[in-house]
Amino acid sequence: MGLLARGHCRILKVALPISDIDSKDASSSKQLAEAVQYRRMDQNYWS
């Protein structure tokens, strides 16, 4: 995806609250995929 370390950290910062909302102990691939979608949406609107 061409992400820098900062991008990875931002995705994890979003994925952790998503996993809390889903009542999961650890973030799974579903939460990470959702966080990546939000990241892509953010890039599309602010680029």
Sequence and secondary structure as in RCSB ss.txt:
>XXXX:A:sequence
MGLLARGHCRILKVALPISDIDSKDASSSKQLAEAVQYRRMDQNYWS
>XXXX:A:secstr
    HHHHHHHHHHHHHHHHHTT SS  HHHHHHHHHHHHHHHHHH 
